[in-house]
Amino acid sequence: MVGAVLMLASAVIAGWQCVVWLRDAQWPRVPVRELFVWAGATLPTTSFQGVQEIIDWLLDCPLSVTLLVVGMLVAFSHTSRQG
């Protein structure tokens, strides 16, 4: 169920991006970072420069793609446990 909700959220975000692109001819970026901002959470930071670059890269990934992948992983792990 959680996997399906995440995949639905991914589709809603991508659909909204498509509508904006068709209307304005400009693709609106919605990175994972925006989810932290929207939730009022602090962004993860570390003093290790290499680790921080990985965190920044992950936070800049598209939210719709991230939700889709995580949703698929959750759904797959749930169905594989049921036998």
C-alpha contacts under 8 A as a table, 3 or more apart, distances in Angstrom:
res1	aa1	res2	aa2	distance
1	M	4	A	5.15
1	M	5	V	6.34
1	M	75	A	7.43
2	V	5	V	5.11
2	V	6	L	6.26
2	V	71	G	7.14
2	V	74	V	7.15
2	V	75	A	7.39
3	G	6	L	5.17
3	G	7	M	6.20
3	G	70	V	7.33
3	G	71	G	3.95
3	G	72	M	6.03
3	G	73	L	7.40
3	G	74	V	5.02
3	G	75	A	4.64
4	A	7	M	5.08
4	A	8	L	6.04
4	A	71	G	6.34
4	A	72	M	7.88
4	A	75	A	6.94
5	V	8	L	5.00
5	V	9	A	6.13
5	V	71	G	7.43
6	L	9	A	5.07
6	L	10	S	6.22
6	L	67	L	5.52
6	L	68	L	6.46
6	L	70	V	7.32
6	L	71	G	4.88
7	M	10	S	4.95
7	M	11	A	6.30
7	M	67	L	6.18
7	M	68	L	4.82
7	M	69	V	7.99
7	M	71	G	5.21
7	M	72	M	7.12
8	L	11	A	5.05
8	L	12	V	6.21
9	A	12	V	5.05
9	A	13	I	6.22
9	A	64	S	7.51
9	A	67	L	7.15
10	S	13	I	5.29
10	S	14	A	6.16
10	S	63	L	7.41
10	S	64	S	4.33
10	S	65	V	6.77
10	S	66	T	7.93
10	S	67	L	5.39
10	S	68	L	5.49
11	A	14	A	5.09
11	A	15	G	5.86
11	A	64	S	7.03
11	A	68	L	7.94
12	V	15	G	5.03
12	V	16	W	6.12
13	I	16	W	5.14
13	I	17	Q	6.19
13	I	64	S	5.91
14	A	17	Q	4.98
14	A	18	C	6.19
14	A	64	S	6.01
15	G	18	C	5.04
15	G	19	V	6.30
16	W	19	V	5.14
16	W	20	V	6.26
17	Q	20	V	5.17
17	Q	21	W	6.06
17	Q	27	W	6.43
17	Q	28	P	5.95
18	C	21	W	4.98
18	C	22	L	6.08
18	C	27	W	7.49
19	V	22	L	5.15
19	V	23	R	6.13
20	V	23	R	5.07
20	V	24	D	5.79
20	V	25	A	7.38
20	V	26	Q	7.08
20	V	27	W	6.91
20	V	28	P	7.11
21	W	24	D	5.28
21	W	25	A	4.61
21	W	26	Q	4.85
21	W	27	W	4.96
21	W	28	P	7.20
22	L	25	A	5.53
22	L	26	Q	7.82
29	R	62	P	7.20
30	V	33	R	7.95
30	V	34	E	6.39
30	V	62	P	5.81
30	V	63	L	5.84
30	V	64	S	7.69
31	P	34	E	5.67
31	P	35	L	7.66
31	P	59	L	6.41
31	P	60	D	4.96
31	P	61	C	5.29
31	P	62	P	4.37
31	P	63	L	4.93
32	V	35	L	5.46
32	V	36	F	7.18
32	V	58	L	7.41
32	V	59	L	4.87
32	V	60	D	5.96
32	V	61	C	5.92
32	V	62	P	6.02
32	V	63	L	4.59
32	V	66	T	7.53
33	R	36	F	5.36
33	R	37	V	6.48
33	R	43	L	7.63
33	R	59	L	4.77
33	R	60	D	6.21
34	E	37	V	4.93
34	E	38	W	5.91
35	L	38	W	5.06
35	L	39	A	6.05
35	L	63	L	7.83
36	F	39	A	5.13
36	F	40	G	6.05
36	F	41	A	5.06
36	F	42	T	6.73
36	F	43	L	6.57
37	V	40	G	5.07
37	V	41	A	6.19
37	V	42	T	7.55
38	W	41	A	7.76
44	P	55	I	7.40
45	T	52	Q	6.32
45	T	55	I	7.76
46	T	49	Q	7.37
46	T	51	V	7.10
46	T	52	Q	5.86
47	S	52	Q	7.32
48	F	51	V	5.42
48	F	52	Q	6.13
49	Q	52	Q	5.02
49	Q	53	E	6.27
50	G	53	E	5.15
50	G	54	I	6.51
51	V	54	I	5.11
51	V	55	I	6.25
52	Q	55	I	4.97
52	Q	56	D	6.04
53	E	56	D	5.03
53	E	57	W	6.07
54	I	57	W	5.05
54	I	58	L	6.22
55	I	58	L	5.15
55	I	59	L	6.14
56	D	59	L	5.02
56	D	60	D	6.19
57	W	60	D	5.17
57	W	61	C	6.56
58	L	61	C	5.31
61	C	65	V	7.70
61	C	66	T	7.03
62	P	65	V	5.52
62	P	66	T	6.27
63	L	66	T	5.03
63	L	67	L	6.02
64	S	67	L	5.26
64	S	68	L	6.17
65	V	68	L	5.05
65	V	69	V	6.18
66	T	69	V	5.24
66	T	70	V	6.08
67	L	70	V	5.18
67	L	71	G	5.78
68	L	71	G	5.08
68	L	72	M	6.09
69	V	72	M	5.15
69	V	73	L	6.19
70	V	73	L	5.05
70	V	74	V	6.11
71	G	74	V	5.12
71	G	75	A	6.06
72	M	75	A	5.08
72	M	76	F	5.92
73	L	76	F	5.09
73	L	77	S	6.01
74	V	77	S	5.19
74	V	78	H	6.12
75	A	78	H	5.15
75	A	79	T	6.25
76	F	79	T	5.23
76	F	80	S	6.07
77	S	80	S	5.18
77	S	81	R	6.31
78	H	81	R	5.39
78	H	82	Q	6.69
79	T	82	Q	5.28
79	T	83	G	7.03
80	S	83	G	5.62
